[in-house]
Amino acid sequence: MTTEQDSTDLDSHTDLGTLPHHSFFNRLYTGTGAFEVVGNRVMWFRITGAIIAIAILSIVLRGFTFGIDFEGGTRIQLPADGATEQSVENLYSTTLGHEPVAVQTVGAGSSKTIQIRSEALNAEQSNKLQNALFTKFQPKDREGRVSADAISIADVSSTWGGQITQKALIALVVFLAIVAAYITFRFERFMAISALSALVFDLTVTAGVYSIIGFEVTPATVIGMLTILGYSLYDTVVVFDKVDENTRGIQHLTKRTYGEQANLALNQTLMRSINTTIIGIIPVVSMMIIAVWLLGVGTLKDLALVLLVGMIVGAYSSIFFATPLLVWMKERWGPVAVHTKKVLARRASSGTSKAAVASAPVPANVKKTAPSAPRPGARPAGKRNKNRH
């Protein structure tokens, strides 16, 4: 079926009075254009702007909770047999005269350990703390013998975390450059701009969530941030591919606008985006459960957190931000803007009431006019006078 035939079929079902009533899930699965996303883009732009503003304010005012790999310090670890987080924290404070940065439990069962994150300790402080922990908890090594060697103390430099961040930023710049070149070559520059804007949105909001909730930023978090960019980009390209298919040759048609066809593409790929997000989230949630209940906090949890947040944010941006932004740019510059004005002017002159008109902005020089009322006694159009020979 051609694009013009599709347009005709869709127009026959978009009259406000004849739109068939279907259940929410029926409209969701059929993807017939019943959900107006592009037409409500001003609302979505406001919501998106508010989300970005909150994220940036949190980043500026609250900042991030950086892990030991970024800030440096000393990491102390001992078996949790007979030790608790509170008792270890109290002993640390009594021995060294200051509070530790963090005390947490890692693992489960026989491999359960207590980890202490501290500011950098010198050799005297480390030995003093190790002796106090050994005297209090009598930890056992892997062979089951009571030994001070069961307590491990390691100094962590912030240089390594800085190197990871620097390499991640370089990878991010290269990634965005390749993405921009590919989408511009495969589709067009406006789609490239929209896709990159969605990626920046994903990064900003994910970072903002980490700042608001106080998640610890680790090297695993940085790696996860790069991972969610690929996920978000995949979802956006799928939608753009359908938009490109639906709008091919749109300038030669006069029944529907670019925005209406783009909204149809969103509806046709909406269920796919939802399914992809749900299927992606399920193993991530499972990984978080394993990390929290079985293995304790650590690298696995950090990676799962950023993936969970990024997938949800990426799904939102591909549906409610990238495509509406694309339509907003297309319908203000270039031949699509001229075509949209022609379509709306044609509708206004004919007085046609269309639900799809809401998916494209009405230019200031185009006024919607209602059909004039018939004169009293006038014959219906198309009727011949029977008395006329």
VOZA-844373 format. One line per 10 residues: number of its first residue (from 1); their letters; for each residue x, y, z of C-alpha. Coordinates in steps of 0.5 Angstrom, whole numbers, plus 500, padded with zeros to 3 digits. Example, Ala and Ser with C-alpha at 12.3 -4.5 7.8 and 13.67 -1.06 7.14 Angstrom:
1	as	525 491 516  527 498 514;
END
This chain:
1	mtteqdstdl	500 500 500  503 507 498  504 513 503  498 516 500  493 511 501  496 510 508  494 517 509  487 517 506  486 511 510  488 515 516;
11	dshtdlgtlp	484 521 514  478 517 514  478 515 521  481 522 524  474 526 524  473 527 531  466 525 530  467 518 527  474 516 531  472 509 533;
21	hhsffnrlyt	473 507 540  478 502 542  481 500 549  487 503 551  491 496 550  488 495 543  490 502 541  497 501 544  498 494 540  495 496 534;
31	gtgafevvgn	499 503 533  494 506 529  496 513 531  491 514 537  496 517 542  498 524 541  505 525 543  508 530 537  501 534 538  503 535 545;
41	rvmwfritga	510 537 544  510 543 548  507 540 554  513 534 553  518 540 552  516 543 559  516 537 562  523 535 559  526 542 561  523 541 568;
51	iiaiailsiv	527 534 569  533 537 566  533 543 571  532 539 577  538 535 575  542 540 574  540 544 580  542 538 584  549 537 581  551 544 582;
61	lrgftfgidf	548 544 589  549 537 592  554 535 587  556 527 587  558 522 592  565 519 589  567 513 591  574 511 594  577 510 587  576 517 585;
71	eggtriqlpa	577 521 592  583 516 594  584 513 601  584 507 605  580 501 604  580 496 610  576 489 610  575 483 615  571 477 615  564 479 618;
81	dgateqsven	564 473 623  562 476 629  563 483 627  557 488 625  557 495 621  556 499 628  561 495 632  566 496 627  565 503 626  565 504 634;
91	lysttlghep	571 501 634  574 505 628  572 512 632  575 510 638  582 507 636  583 513 631  579 519 634  575 520 627  569 517 624  570 513 617;
101	vavqtvgags	568 515 611  563 509 610  562 502 613  558 497 609  557 489 609  559 485 602  557 478 600  553 473 604  554 467 608  562 464 609;
111	sktiqirsea	564 470 604  561 475 608  566 481 610  566 488 613  569 494 608  571 500 611  572 506 607  577 511 610  581 517 609  588 516 607;
121	lnaeqsnklq	592 513 613  599 512 615  603 506 617  602 507 624  595 509 624  594 502 619  597 498 624  594 501 630  587 500 627  589 493 625;
131	nalftkfqpk	591 491 632  585 493 635  580 490 630  584 483 631  584 484 638  576 485 638  574 480 633  579 475 632  578 474 625  579 467 621;
141	dregrvsada	583 467 615  581 462 609  584 456 612  580 457 619  586 460 623  585 466 627  590 471 624  591 478 623  592 477 616  585 476 615;
151	isiadvsstw	584 483 616  587 487 609  589 494 608  590 497 602  591 504 600  587 507 594  590 513 589  585 518 586  589 518 580  586 511 577;
161	ggqitqkali	579 514 578  581 520 574  585 516 569  578 512 568  574 518 567  579 522 562  579 515 558  571 515 559  570 522 556  575 521 550;
171	alvvflaiva	571 515 549  564 519 549  567 525 545  569 520 539  562 516 540  558 522 539  562 524 533  561 517 530  553 517 532  552 524 529;
181	ayitfrferf	556 522 522  552 516 522  545 519 523  547 525 518  549 520 513  543 515 514  538 520 515  539 527 516  542 533 520  536 534 524;
191	maisalsalv	535 527 526  542 527 528  541 533 532  535 530 536  539 524 537  545 527 540  540 532 544  536 526 547  543 523 549  545 529 552;
201	fdltvtagvy	539 529 556  540 522 558  547 523 561  544 529 565  538 526 568  542 520 570  547 524 573  542 528 576  539 522 579  545 520 582;
211	siigfevtpa	546 526 585  539 527 588  539 520 591  546 520 593  549 514 589  556 513 590  560 514 583  565 509 582  568 507 575  563 502 574;
221	tvigmltilg	558 508 574  562 511 569  562 505 564  555 504 565  554 511 563  557 509 556  553 503 556  546 506 556  548 511 551  548 505 546;
231	yslydtvvvf	541 503 549  538 510 548  541 511 541  538 504 539  531 506 541  531 513 538  534 510 531  528 505 531  523 510 531  527 515 526;
241	dkvdentrgi	527 509 521  520 509 522  519 516 521  523 516 515  519 511 512  512 514 514  514 521 511  518 519 505  515 523 499  510 527 504;
251	qhltkrtyge	511 534 501  507 531 495  501 530 499  496 535 501  492 530 506  497 530 512  503 534 515  510 531 517  508 532 524  502 527 524;
261	qanlalnqtl	506 522 520  511 522 525  506 521 531  504 515 527  511 513 527  511 513 534  505 510 535  507 504 531  514 503 535  511 505 541;
271	mrsinttiig	509 498 543  516 496 541  520 501 545  516 499 551  517 491 550  525 493 549  525 497 556  521 492 560  525 486 557  532 490 558;
281	iipvvsmmii	530 492 565  528 485 568  535 482 568  538 489 571  533 488 577  535 481 577  542 483 578  541 488 583  537 483 587  543 478 587;
291	avwllgvgtl	548 484 588  544 487 594  541 480 597  547 475 595  553 479 594  552 485 597  554 492 595  559 493 590  561 493 583  555 489 580;
301	kdlalvllvg	550 494 584  553 500 581  553 498 574  546 495 575  544 502 578  546 506 572  543 501 567  536 501 571  536 509 571  539 510 564;
311	mivgayssif	534 505 561  528 508 564  531 515 562  533 513 555  526 510 553  523 517 555  527 521 551  526 517 545  519 517 545  517 524 548;
321	fatpllvwmk	523 528 547  527 526 540  521 525 535  518 532 538  524 536 537  525 533 530  518 535 528  519 542 532  525 543 528  523 540 521;
331	erwgpvavht	516 544 521  520 551 522  525 551 517  526 548 510  521 545 505  517 541 511  515 548 514  512 550 507  508 544 506  505 544 513;
341	kkvlarrass	503 551 512  500 549 505  496 543 509  493 547 514  491 552 510  488 547 505  484 545 511  482 551 514  479 554 507  475 547 506;
351	gtskaavasa	473 548 514  475 540 515  475 538 522  481 534 524  483 531 530  490 530 527  491 538 526  493 538 533  499 534 531  502 540 528;
361	pvpanvkkta	502 548 530  498 552 526  502 558 523  500 565 525  498 567 518  493 561 517  486 562 521  481 556 522  475 558 519  468 554 520;
371	psaprpgarp	464 552 514  459 558 512  451 556 514  447 554 508  442 560 506  435 559 508  431 555 502  438 553 499  438 546 495  443 541 498;
381	agkrnknrh	449 541 494  449 536 488  441 536 488  437 537 481  431 541 480  426 536 478  421 541 475  427 543 471  427 540 464;
END
